[in-house]
Amino acid sequence: MSGVLETESEIFSFENIYNSYMECRKNKRNTHNALAFEIDLVQNLWQLCDDLNNGKYKIGRSICFLTTSPKLREVFAADFRDRIVHHVLVKDLERIFEPKFISDVYNNRKGKGIHNAMKKAQSYMNATYGGYYLQLDIKGFFYNLDKNVLFKQILKEIDDERVLYLGHKIIYHNPTKNYTFKGNRAKLKLLPAHKTLFKMPEYKGLPIGNLTSQFFANIYMNEFDNYVKRILKVKYYIRYVDDFVLFDTSKERLQKLYIEIQTYLKKNLALELRADTRLAKHSQGLDFLGYIIRENYVLTRKRVVNNYKQKKAKYLDEYERQKGKMSLLEIKEFLSVKASFESHIQHSNSYNLLNTIGAIDENNPFDYDRA
């Protein structure tokens, strides 16, 4: 799918590309790639516009690195220029697919998110008070998505040649062919084979870290979501990426649903469930999205608290090492972590938690209670 694109569409207009750039730079403006792109901004935007309209757009080099929070995983971060294109594509796909998504999918959607998902999960617990939940997770989700299945799903709904051209290019791009690695490359050997694109066949796997991958995940799972709701008639179901939960008063019904779901995923989406499936009573608590959810209250997960404590300790040690010469950027980075943590615990019954791990004086960023 290449060459000059002849169908008329606003997707590759300069105005749309500029607006996508404005969206993209909100969180990436101070990165090296973003600053380099902005040196000659107008010319770069016009060149990108011309490349897209003439079928000459080429995906740039990704940055590959490993994260360890909460566990070791591989990330391929796209170049800033490519991130703009991701916004262009997702914005157009949203227009078509959003009305087709069920309301109980909470990742990467406006008005949804983690906190709303947590509250909805608790409301479903109360709707099945005293009952059970079935929590399922997909094995190596992003790495095992079948590109052919995904593109066929898009073909069913999209007939705009430009959207298909761009979608095809991004879906079938293999970032392992053109990347720069940052960090300790030896740690790649620690990744299981089903959790690295380096060991996946060409037709499988999407890179974690891209906006398109997040939205493609919802397209990929949309038929499954509707199968659960419309065919299996599950009233209380919620999904956040590859972590999904079903609630019911009947343990036996959930056991039967597990078999149906396992079969559907393998047959239609080439996906397998992880072995750590959990079928439990509500009273045992649901570990979901950083919270422990019960019918009457919600607690912040210990791992979330410990991660914050570790980051705080590392920040304090670094500040003392630099003897007061820490940069404003480093200070802001930690304050952002702190704000995120505070926001997270405010949605749980953990009102005194921040004080127990060390409060911060907003007027003095270095005045901590070390208790």
C-alpha positions in Angstrom: 0.0 0.0 0.0 2.2 2.9 -1.3 2.3 5.6 -3.9 0.4 8.8 -4.3 -2.9 8.7 -2.4 -5.7 10.0 -4.6 -8.8 9.9 -2.3 -9.8 13.1 -0.6 -9.6 13.2 3.1 -8.9 15.8 5.8 -6.7 13.3 7.7 -3.5 14.6 6.1 -4.3 18.3 5.9 -1.7 20.7 7.3 -4.2 21.9 9.9 -4.9 18.4 11.2 -1.1 17.6 11.3 -0.5 20.9 13.2 -3.2 20.1 15.7 -1.8 16.6 16.2 1.6 18.2 16.8 0.1 20.4 19.5 -1.4 17.3 21.2 1.8 15.4 20.9 4.0 18.1 22.4 2.0 18.4 25.7 4.0 15.6 27.3 7.1 15.5 25.1 8.1 19.0 24.5 11.4 19.0 26.5 12.7 15.8 24.9 15.7 16.0 22.6 13.7 14.7 19.6 10.9 17.2 20.2 13.3 20.1 20.5 15.1 19.1 17.4 11.8 18.9 15.5 10.8 22.4 16.7 14.0 24.1 15.5 12.5 24.3 12.0 8.9 23.6 13.0 6.9 24.9 10.1 9.2 23.4 7.5 9.1 20.0 9.3 5.4 20.0 9.5 5.0 20.9 5.8 7.5 18.1 4.9 5.5 15.6 7.0 2.3 16.7 5.4 3.8 16.3 1.9 5.3 12.9 2.8 1.9 11.6 4.0 0.0 12.9 1.1 2.4 11.5 -1.4 2.8 8.1 0.2 6.5 8.8 1.0 6.2 8.7 4.8 8.8 6.5 6.4 8.9 5.5 10.1 12.0 6.7 11.9 14.2 5.0 14.4 12.7 4.0 17.7 14.4 4.1 21.1 14.3 0.7 22.9 14.8 0.5 26.7 13.7 -1.7 29.6 11.5 -0.6 32.5 11.4 -2.3 35.9 8.3 -0.8 37.4 6.3 -2.9 38.3 8.3 -5.6 36.5 10.9 -5.9 33.7 9.4 -5.1 30.3 10.5 -4.0 26.9 9.5 -0.6 25.5 10.0 0.8 22.0 9.4 4.6 22.0 8.8 6.2 18.6 10.5 9.3 17.3 8.7 12.6 18.0 7.9 13.0 14.3 6.3 9.5 14.3 4.4 10.3 17.5 2.7 13.2 15.6 1.6 10.7 13.0 0.3 8.4 15.7 -2.0 11.2 16.9 -3.2 11.9 13.4 -4.2 8.2 12.9 -5.7 7.6 16.3 -7.8 10.8 16.1 -9.4 9.5 12.9 -9.8 5.9 14.1 -11.5 7.2 17.3 -14.2 8.8 15.2 -15.1 5.4 13.7 -14.5 3.0 16.5 -15.4 4.8 19.7 -19.2 4.3 19.1 -18.6 0.6 18.6 -16.7 0.1 21.9 -18.7 -1.0 25.0 -18.9 1.4 27.9 -17.0 -1.0 30.2 -13.6 -0.6 28.5 -11.7 1.9 30.5 -8.2 2.2 29.1 -7.1 5.0 26.7 -10.5 6.5 26.4 -11.7 10.0 27.2 -13.8 10.2 30.4 -12.6 6.7 31.5 -9.2 5.9 33.1 -8.0 3.9 36.2 -9.9 5.7 38.9 -13.3 5.4 37.1 -12.5 1.8 36.4 -11.9 1.1 40.1 -15.1 2.8 41.1 -17.1 0.8 38.5 -15.5 -2.4 39.7 -16.6 -1.7 43.2 -20.1 -0.8 42.0 -20.3 -4.2 40.2 -19.2 -5.9 43.4 -22.1 -4.3 45.2 -24.5 -5.2 42.4 -23.5 -8.8 43.1 -23.1 -8.4 46.8 -21.7 -11.4 48.7 -20.8 -13.0 45.3 -17.7 -13.8 43.3 -15.4 -12.3 40.8 -13.4 -13.9 38.0 -10.2 -12.0 37.1 -8.4 -12.9 33.9 -5.2 -11.7 32.3 -3.8 -12.3 28.8 -0.4 -13.8 28.4 2.1 -11.5 26.8 -0.7 -9.4 25.4 0.9 -6.7 23.2 3.6 -9.1 22.1 1.1 -11.7 20.9 -1.4 -9.6 19.0 -1.8 -10.9 15.5 -1.2 -8.1 13.0 -3.2 -9.8 10.3 -6.2 -10.2 12.6 -5.9 -6.6 13.6 -5.7 -5.2 10.1 -8.7 -7.3 9.0 -10.7 -5.8 11.9 -9.8 -2.3 10.6 -10.7 -3.2 7.0 -14.2 -4.1 8.1 -14.9 -0.6 9.3 -12.6 1.7 7.2 -12.7 2.4 3.5 -10.7 5.6 3.4 -7.5 4.8 1.4 -5.4 7.2 3.4 -6.4 5.8 6.8 -5.7 2.2 5.6 -2.4 3.2 4.1 -1.2 4.7 7.4 -2.7 2.0 9.5 -1.1 -0.7 7.5 2.3 1.0 7.6 2.3 1.4 11.4 0.8 -2.0 12.2 3.3 -3.9 10.1 6.3 -1.8 11.0 8.9 -3.9 12.9 10.8 -1.6 15.3 13.5 -4.2 15.9 14.9 -3.5 12.5 15.7 0.2 13.2 16.3 1.2 16.8 18.7 2.6 19.3 19.0 0.8 22.7 19.4 2.7 25.9 20.5 1.0 29.1 21.9 -2.4 29.9 21.4 -4.5 26.8 22.4 -7.7 28.6 19.1 -7.5 30.5 17.2 -8.3 27.3 18.1 -11.9 28.0 16.1 -11.9 31.1 12.8 -11.3 29.2 10.7 -14.4 28.5 10.4 -15.3 24.8 6.7 -14.3 24.8 7.5 -10.8 26.2 10.0 -9.4 23.6 9.5 -8.4 20.0 13.0 -9.6 19.2 11.7 -13.2 19.5 8.3 -12.7 17.9 7.4 -13.7 14.2 7.0 -10.8 11.8 3.2 -11.0 11.9 2.9 -10.7 15.7 3.4 -8.1 18.3 2.9 -4.3 18.8 5.5 -2.1 20.6 4.6 -1.0 24.1 5.0 2.7 24.5 3.1 4.0 21.4 -0.3 5.7 21.4 -1.3 3.6 18.4 -0.6 0.3 20.2 -2.9 1.3 23.0 -5.7 2.2 20.7 -5.1 -0.9 18.4 -5.5 -3.0 21.6 -9.0 -1.8 22.0 -9.9 -2.4 18.4 -8.4 -5.9 18.7 -10.4 -6.7 21.8 -13.7 -5.0 20.7 -15.3 -8.1 19.1 -14.4 -10.1 22.3 -15.9 -7.4 24.5 -19.1 -7.6 22.5 -19.0 -11.4 22.6 -18.9 -11.3 26.4 -21.7 -8.7 26.7 -24.0 -9.7 23.8 -23.5 -13.5 23.4 -22.4 -14.7 26.9 -24.8 -12.1 28.4 -22.4 -11.0 31.1 -24.0 -8.0 32.8 -21.1 -7.1 35.1 -17.9 -7.0 33.1 -15.0 -4.6 33.0 -11.7 -4.5 31.1 -8.6 -2.4 31.3 -6.2 -3.4 28.5 -5.5 -7.1 29.1 -6.8 -7.2 32.7 -10.5 -8.0 32.9 -13.0 -9.0 35.6 -16.4 -10.6 35.6 -18.8 -10.4 38.6 -21.6 -12.8 39.5 -23.5 -14.2 42.4 -22.9 -17.7 41.0 -19.4 -19.3 41.3 -20.5 -22.1 38.9 -21.6 -19.6 36.2 -18.2 -17.9 36.4 -16.5 -21.3 36.0 -18.4 -22.0 32.9 -17.7 -18.5 31.5 -14.0 -19.1 32.0 -14.1 -22.1 29.6 -16.1 -20.1 27.0 -13.7 -17.1 27.2 -10.6 -19.2 27.0 -11.9 -21.0 23.9 -13.0 -17.8 22.1 -9.7 -16.0 22.7 -7.6 -18.9 21.4 -9.8 -19.6 18.4 -10.6 -16.0 17.2 -7.7 -13.9 18.5 -4.8 -16.3 18.9 -4.4 -15.3 22.6 -4.0 -17.3 25.7 -5.0 -16.6 29.3 -2.3 -16.4 32.0 -2.2 -19.3 34.4 -2.8 -17.1 37.4 -6.6 -16.8 36.9 -8.4 -15.8 40.1 -11.9 -16.9 41.0 -12.7 -15.6 44.5 -15.3 -14.2 46.8 -15.7 -10.4 47.0 -14.7 -10.6 50.7 -11.2 -11.7 49.7 -10.6 -8.4 47.8 -9.9 -7.7 44.2 -6.4 -6.6 43.3 -7.1 -4.3 40.3 -5.2 -1.3 38.9 -3.2 -0.6 42.0 -6.0 -1.0 44.4 -7.4 -3.7 46.7 -11.1 -3.4 46.1 -13.8 -4.7 48.5 -17.5 -4.1 48.6 -17.3 -1.5 51.4 -13.9 0.1 51.0 -10.8 0.4 48.8 -7.2 0.3 49.8 -4.1 1.3 47.9 -2.0 -1.7 46.9 1.2 -2.2 48.9 3.3 -2.4 45.8 2.2 1.1 44.8 3.1 2.4 48.2 6.5 0.7 48.2 7.4 2.0 44.8 6.7 5.5 45.9 8.8 5.0 49.1 11.7 3.8 47.0 11.5 6.7 44.6 11.3 9.1 47.5 14.3 7.6 49.2 16.3 7.7 46.0 15.4 11.4 45.5 16.5 12.3 49.0 19.8 10.4 48.7 20.5 12.1 45.4 19.7 15.5 46.8 22.1 15.0 49.7 24.8 13.7 47.3 24.5 16.8 45.2 24.7 19.0 48.3 21.9 21.4 47.3 22.8 21.6 43.7 20.1 19.5 42.3 18.6 20.8 39.1 15.1 22.3 38.9 14.2 19.6 36.3 15.1 16.8 38.8 13.0 18.5 41.5 10.0 18.8 39.2 10.3 15.2 38.2 10.0 14.0 41.8 7.2 16.4 42.6 5.3 15.0 39.6 5.8 11.5 41.0 4.5 12.7 44.4 1.5 14.4 42.8 0.6 11.2 40.9 0.9 9.2 44.1 -1.3 11.6 46.1 -3.9 11.5 43.3 -3.9 7.7 43.4 -4.4 7.3 47.2 -7.1 10.0 47.3 -9.4 7.5 45.5 -9.0 4.9 48.2 -9.7 4.7 51.9 -6.1 5.6 52.7 -6.5 9.2 54.0 -3.6 9.0 56.4 -1.3 7.0 54.2 0.8 10.0 52.9 1.6 11.0 56.5 2.8 7.5 57.4 5.4 7.4 54.7 6.6 11.0 54.9 4.8 14.3 54.0 6.3 17.1 52.1 6.1 20.8 52.8 5.0 22.5 49.5 6.9 25.6 50.4 10.1 23.7 50.9 10.5 20.7 48.5 13.4 19.3 50.6 11.6 19.3 54.0 10.6 15.7 54.5 9.5 13.7 57.5 11.8 10.7 57.1 9.8 8.4 59.4 
